[in-house]
Amino acid sequence: MPLAGIHVIEGRLRLRMPASGAFCLLRSPMMMFNGRSAKPWGSFREGAANLDVVASDSRISKATRLIMLASFSLMTMTRMEVAVADPIVTQQVFQVEHVKIDSTKKFAEVEAALDAAIPQLDPAIGAALTNGEEERAKELERGAELFIFLKRDHGALLQITGRPRKALQYEIGNPFTATRMTRHQIPAALYAPLRVVLYENAAGGATFEYDKPSALFGQFGDEQVTAVGRELDAELERALRRAVE
């Protein structure tokens, strides 16, 4: 039996059968109304199955059922596209404690002292953690609290201004320590490892600057994470002070 008409009403698709007077109104990918009642469906499969039931009850043709199913499928995909294109963005403001350590020591001396005090990260530590070998990772640390993940010469980039600076950006942390936080709050990975900048100051000495770890990790509101952040406060300050003394 052919359809009497297909109409779009306020973004909804209405299919009407002339003989029985019954109709189907597609309101959303998970909801269909048939003549008398409305029932939410939890999946496309369930929706398609119920479409067939409605079609049988309404004594409509197989071709009509296929049109109904195609229409339902189209609306489902359209709603999915809308959902993907409409992300939820949230923002929050938190207070950060910034630390600055000035020294009269020369830049090159402080750089050498820091590089000697904090070892370069051994890739085997990360590999051990990836393999679930926690004890092996601890052995590879060899007693070190922190490691240098990366060292960038940011000052060299200022050659484009004709006035390059002595300025280094360090990424410092500990892979295992990071997992002690991210196992509770995965977004804590944003600050693991930590960033520290070392530069030559106007007086010819050296300066370290960084954001205090406990302040960065404290924003997640998880004491298990913040507690590790406080440990990092002490470890990082201790290492930097040694380099400038």
N, C-alpha and C positions, 0 to 999 in steps of 0.2 A: 504494500500500500504506500503510495507516495506521500511525501510530507506536504501539508497545507502551506507551510512557510517556515523560514528560518529568520529570526529577528534578533538583533542585538539591542538590548535594553539596559542602559546605564552600565555598559561594560559586561553584561551577562548575555549568554547565548540561550535563546528560547526556541525549542523545537516543538511543533504542534502537529498532531495527527488528526486528520479530519473525521474519520469514522468514529473513533472512540471519544474524541474530544480531550484525550489526555495530552499532557505536555511534559517536557523535560526542561528544566531551567538550570543551566550550568552557572553557578555563582562563583565557585573557586575550584582549584584543582582537587581539593579534598572534600567537596560538598556538592550534592546534587539534590534537587527538589523534584519530586514526581507527584503531580496532581494534588496529593493530600498531605504528605509529610516530608520532613527533611531529616537526612541522616549524614553525619560526618564520616568520611572515609579516611583511613590512615595511610593509604598508599595508592599508587597508580593501579597496581594489580587489582586491589579491592574495588577501586572505582570502575575499572573496565568490566569486572565481573558483574557488578550491580547495574551497569549500563545495559548489559545483555538481559538481565532479569527484567528491568523496566521495559525494554524493547519487546520482550516476549509477552509481558502482561498487557501491553498496549496493542498487541496484534499488528505489529508493523513488520515490514519486509527486512530481509537480510541486508539489502543495500542500504536501507535507512539506518540499520544498526551500525554499519560500517561508517556512515557519515557521522553518526553520533560519537562513535569512538574516535574518529579523526579529529572532530571538533574538541572533544575532551582532551586529547593528546596535545593539540595546539595550545589550548589554554593553559595546560600544565606547564609546557615548556616556556610559555610567555611569562607566567608567574615566577618560574625558576630564574629566568633572565633578570627580572625585576629585582628579585631577592639578592642576586649576586652583585647587581649594580648599585645596591643601596647599603653600603657598610655602616656599621655602628661605630662612631668615634666618641671616645670619652677622654676627658682631660682632668688633671688634678694638679694642684700646686703644693710643693713641699719645700721645706727649708734645707739648704745645703750649707755645711760648714766648710769654708775654704781655708786651706793651710798654706802658709808661705814660710819658707826657711831660707834666710839670707846668710851668706858666708863671705868672709874676706879672702878665702882661698880662691885660686885661679880656676877658671872653668875647666881647663884640661886636667888639673889635679883632681877635681871633684868627679869628673867623668871617669877617670881611671880608677878612683877609689870605689865608685859605685859598681863599675863593671867587675871589680875584683871581689866586692862584698856579696853581690847577687849573681849566682851562676846563670848561664844561658839554659833555657828549658831543654831538657832531653826529650825528644819526640817519643822515646820508648815509654815515658810515663803516660802519655795520652794513649798510646797503643795498649798498654796494660789495662787501663781503665776501660777502654773500648771492649777488651776481651773479658771484662768482669774480674780481673785479677787485682783486687784491692791491695793485698799484702805485697804483691810484686811492685805495684806502683809506689808504695811507701818505702820499700827497699831502695828503689831507684832515686828517691828524693835525697838519700844520703844525708839526712838531717837538715837539709835546707828548708827554710820556712817559705821563701819566695824565689821566684825565677823571673828572668827577663824573657818575655815572649818575643818582643820585637823592639827594635830601636830605629827611629826615623830621624834623619837629619832635616828638620824643618827649616832651620836657618838658611840652608843652602838654597831653598826655594826662593828666598828673598833676593837672589841674584837678579831677578827680573826688575827689581827696583833700583839696582845698582849699588845696594847696600846690604849685602848678605850678613847674617847674624850667626853668632854661636848659640844655637838652640837645638836641643834634642828632645824628641818625644819618646817616652818609654811606655811599653805595656808590661806591667809587672803583676804577678799573681802566682797562683798555685792551682793546677788542674784539680787535684783531689779536694782542696779547700773549696773550690768552686762547686763541686758536686754536693758538698755538705749543705750548700744553700739552695741550689737549683732542684734538689730532690724534693724540697718543700715548696719553692716558688720558682718555676722555670723562668719567669721574666728577669730574675736576678742575673741571668746570663748577660744582660745588657751591660753590666759593670764588671764582669769577670772575663779577662783581667782588668786591672785598674790602669788609669792613665796618669803619668807623671811627666811634667815638663821641667827640663833643666836648661837654664840659659845664662849668658853672661849679663850681669846687671850694669847699670850706668856707672857704678863705682869701680868697675873692673873685677868685681868678685863674681860669685856664682849663686844662683837662686833656684830653689826647687819650689814648684807649686803643684797642688793637687786638691781634689775634693775628698773630704774625710769619708772613708769607707762606710762607717756605721750610719752616716747621714744618708748616703746613697741607698744602701740596702734597707735602711729603716723605713723607707717609703712604702714598702710592701706590707707593713703591719703584721709581720710574723716574727715573734721573738726568737724562734729558732734560727732565722736568717740574720736578724739584727745582732744576735750574740756572736755569730761568726764575724760579722762586720766589725765588732769591737775588737776581736782578736787581730783582725787585719789593721785596725788603727794603730795598735801597739807595734806590730811587726814592721809595718811600712815606715812609721816614724823612726823606729830604732835603726833601720837600715839606712835611711837618708841622713840621720844625724851622724852616724858613723862616717859617712862619706864626706861630710863637711867639717868634721872635727880635726 
